């Protein structure tokens, strides 16, 4: 029995994304300015591969692409994106990625009807909160420091083992 390789998964992601763009999940807002040089799916696949390889810094990701031109071709990039392009587009992909993950979740559910949807997919990733930090000492005392805005008081603390 042969196992799928990286090319199979990349092709699978691209195919799923094409179907996602045609679905009701996809809500794209009109963007002003210059057209994007790199497609969203190419960058989603790229950032996924970089996460799996443990390459998290944008400069290191740019260096990786410069040293591995086969990945530039495989991801259908016209050229190697710069560090600032990767950083900027990484931030912009959040809303599209949320929609795409919801689509993939429902796609997975449609393949297995015996398991309820709310139990099947759970993400335990930790993300650094944006904005100001509410220190644990202040949180325990239920004290909100002066000048601390947009505070999520329902959020909880956790640590990553990585």
N, C-alpha and C positions, 0 to 999 in steps of 0.2 A: 504494500500500500504506500503510495507516495503522499507526502505531506505538502501542504501549500507553502510556497516560498514568499519572499518579500514582494515580488512582482505581482503575485496573485492578490495579495492584500491591497496593494496600491491600486490595482485595476478594480477591485471590489469597491474600495472607497470612492473612486471616481465615478463608477457606475451608480452607486447609491446616491451620490451627491446630485447627479443628473436627474434621477428620479425625484429627489428631494426638491429640486428647483421647480419641478412641475407640480408638486403637491401643494396642499393647502397650508402646510406648515411654514412654507417659505414666505416671509414678508420682508421684501427689500425696500429700503427707503431710497429715494432719489438722492444721488450724491452730486454735489457741485464740484467743479474743478476738473482736473486732469483725470483721464480714465486710468484704472488700475493696470499696472504692468504685469502683476502676478495674480492669478485667480485665487479666490478664497479656498477652494478645495486643495489646490497645490500647497498653499501655506498651512492648511489644517493637517494635511498628511506630513508635511515637512516638520512641523512642530511636534506632532505625535512621534515621529521617528527620533527626533532630537531628545524628547523626553525619555523614550525607551533606551536611548544610548547614554543618557545621563549628561548630555551637553545642554546646559541651561543658559549660559551667557550668550548674548547676541553676537558678540565679537567672535567667540569660539564657534558659533554656528556658521558665521560667514567664512571663517577659516576652514571649517569642515567642507563647505561647498567649493571653496577654491582648490582644496586638495583632492576633492572627489568629483570631478566633472561628470562622471556617470550619474550622480545623483541629480545634478542640474538637468540633465537630459531626461532622466526617469520621472522627475517631478514636473516636466514640461515648462521649466523656466526658460525664458529667452536669454537671460544672462544671470550672473550671480547677484542676488540682491545685497544691498549694502546693510551695514549694521543698523543704521537709523531707519531704513525701510522695514527691516524685520521688527524692530522695536515698535514702530508706529502701527504697523499692520497687526501685530500681536494684540495690541490693545483694542483695535477696531473689530477683531474677529469674535469678541465675546458674545454679542447678540446673535450673530449667525450660528455660532457654535451651539448655543443653547437650543435654537430651533432645530438644528441638525441632530443633536443628541436626542431630543424629544421624538423626532421622526424615526431615528434608528431604534429607539426604545419601543415604539409602537410596531415597527417592522418586526422586531424580535418577538413581541407578544403575538403577532399574527401567525408566527410559525409554531407557537406552543400555546394552545388554548386552555390547557389544564392548570396553568399557574396564574394566580391573580396578578394583575399589573403592578399593584403597589408593593409587592414583595420581591418581584423579579430583579429590578435594577436599583442598586443603591450605590451612591458615590460617597466614599469616605475621605476624599481628598481634602487637604487643608490648604486654604488660601489665605494669604496675608490680607488683613482688612485694609481697605483704602481709607485714607484720612487720618485723623488724630487717634492717639492710643489712650485707652482708658486703662490705667494701670490696675493690676489685680488688688493692690492694697486699697486703692480708692473704691474699687468695685465692691469689695467685701464690706466696707463701711458705708456703702450706698452713697458715696460722695462724688458728685460730678464737679470736677475742677472748673474754675472760671475760664471762659473762653473756649471750652471744648464743645464743638458744634457737631451736629449731625451724628449723634451718638446712638448706636444700636444697643439699647439696654437689654434686649432679649438674647443677644449673642452670648455664647458660652466660650470658655477657654478650653484649649486642648493643645497637646503637643504631638509632634510627628516623631515617629521612630527612625526617620531617615535623616 
